[in-house]
């Protein structure tokens, strides 16, 4: 319920069906970004876009959702700019590698950063 209340502040037209076990559906974020009627200003576009990028690219999960903890970071974008996102992404990548090795599954996370040029 707390996640739904937090989501309503960022996404005015969100319904409980867009939330899976307290996580926000990536497909909902993708759909939300195409509805121009909800775009009041740059911030109403930036927050969902950043959340979409976090969930779809940087912090991928097996169930295609984004954790509600990232909503707190998006409530104040000036404060979020001060976070050490590089370390967070690196930790997520290591976790994805560990999970892939121990379960013999696919690597999750932003694996493109592992590519060497």
Backbone torsions as a table, in degrees:
resi	resn	phi	psi	omega
1	UNK	NA	-39.6	179.7
2	UNK	-61.0	-42.2	179.3
3	UNK	-60.3	-42.3	-179.1
4	UNK	-62.6	-40.4	179.3
5	UNK	-65.6	-42.6	176.9
6	UNK	-63.5	-40.0	-179.7
7	UNK	-64.0	-38.4	-178.8
8	UNK	-61.9	-28.8	179.7
9	UNK	-71.6	-30.5	180.0
10	UNK	-94.4	-39.9	-177.4
11	UNK	-116.8	99.0	-174.4
12	UNK	-63.6	-25.7	-176.4
13	UNK	-109.0	32.6	-179.7
14	UNK	-87.7	145.9	178.4
15	UNK	-120.5	162.4	-178.5
16	UNK	-61.3	-23.6	178.8
17	UNK	-68.6	-15.9	178.9
18	UNK	-87.2	0.0	-178.1
19	UNK	-113.7	128.5	177.9
20	UNK	-115.2	112.3	178.3
21	UNK	49.6	49.7	179.5
22	UNK	73.6	-1.9	177.8
23	UNK	-100.1	151.3	-179.1
24	UNK	-91.2	132.7	-179.6
25	UNK	-69.9	130.3	177.2
26	UNK	-64.0	-35.5	179.4
27	UNK	-63.5	-33.7	176.0
28	UNK	-65.7	-43.5	178.9
29	UNK	-61.1	-41.6	178.6
30	UNK	-61.1	-43.8	179.1
31	UNK	-67.0	-42.2	-178.3
32	UNK	-59.7	-37.3	-178.3
33	UNK	-69.6	-13.1	178.3
34	UNK	-95.2	-7.7	-178.1
35	UNK	-92.7	99.0	-175.3
36	UNK	-74.3	-16.5	-179.3
37	UNK	-65.4	-24.6	-179.1
38	UNK	-87.5	-0.9	-176.7
39	UNK	-85.9	94.5	179.0
40	UNK	-83.0	-39.6	-179.6
41	UNK	-155.2	-175.8	-177.8
42	UNK	-61.6	-34.8	-178.3
43	UNK	-66.7	-36.8	179.6
44	UNK	-67.7	-18.1	174.4
45	UNK	-92.4	-41.2	-174.6
46	UNK	-63.7	-47.0	-177.0
47	UNK	-60.0	-52.1	178.6
48	UNK	-63.7	-35.9	179.4
49	UNK	-64.9	-44.6	179.0
50	UNK	-63.8	-42.8	177.2
51	UNK	-61.7	-41.0	177.9
52	UNK	-61.4	-46.2	179.8
53	UNK	-64.1	-37.8	178.6
54	UNK	-63.9	-45.9	-176.1
55	UNK	-79.4	-33.8	-175.7
56	UNK	-89.3	-28.2	-173.5
57	UNK	-118.1	-53.4	-170.5
58	UNK	-83.3	-44.4	-175.1
59	UNK	-123.0	62.3	-177.0
60	UNK	-66.0	144.2	173.4
61	UNK	-123.5	161.2	-178.4
62	UNK	-67.0	-27.9	-177.3
63	UNK	-96.5	14.3	174.0
64	UNK	56.0	48.8	177.9
65	UNK	-133.4	169.2	174.1
66	UNK	-118.1	138.8	-177.0
67	UNK	-68.8	143.5	-177.3
68	UNK	-66.2	-18.1	178.1
69	UNK	-60.7	-28.3	179.1
70	UNK	-72.7	-19.7	175.2
71	UNK	-61.8	-39.4	179.2
72	UNK	-61.3	-38.8	179.1
73	UNK	-66.5	-31.6	-177.5
74	UNK	-82.7	-11.0	-179.9
75	UNK	-68.7	-30.1	177.6
76	UNK	-131.9	95.8	-175.8
77	UNK	-66.6	-30.0	177.3
78	UNK	-64.8	-41.2	178.1
79	UNK	-70.1	-39.1	179.8
80	UNK	-62.5	-29.5	178.9
81	UNK	-66.5	-19.6	-179.6
82	UNK	-86.9	-11.7	-178.4
83	UNK	-70.3	154.5	176.4
84	UNK	-89.7	81.0	-176.5
85	UNK	-70.2	-27.7	179.4
86	UNK	-61.3	-44.7	178.4
87	UNK	-66.2	-36.9	179.0
88	UNK	-65.0	-43.4	179.0
89	UNK	-66.0	-41.8	178.7
90	UNK	-62.5	-44.6	178.4
91	UNK	-61.8	-40.1	178.2
92	UNK	-64.1	-40.2	178.5
93	UNK	-64.5	-43.8	177.7
94	UNK	-62.8	-39.8	177.8
95	UNK	-63.3	-43.0	177.9
96	UNK	-61.8	-40.5	177.0
97	UNK	-65.0	-44.2	179.6
98	UNK	-61.3	-44.1	179.3
99	UNK	-64.1	-41.4	179.5
100	UNK	-63.7	-39.6	-179.0
101	UNK	-71.6	-44.4	-175.9
102	UNK	-74.8	-27.9	-179.2
103	UNK	-106.0	-3.6	-176.1
104	UNK	56.7	37.4	179.4
105	UNK	-106.0	-163.8	-179.1
106	UNK	-83.9	152.7	176.0
107	UNK	-76.5	129.5	174.3
108	UNK	-106.2	163.1	-179.4
109	UNK	102.6	-174.9	-175.5
110	UNK	-84.9	72.8	-173.4
111	UNK	-67.3	-15.5	178.4
112	UNK	-60.7	-24.8	178.5
113	UNK	-69.8	-16.6	178.0
114	UNK	-79.2	-15.7	-178.1
115	UNK	-67.9	137.3	179.7
116	UNK	-108.5	132.8	179.3
117	UNK	-114.9	NA	NA
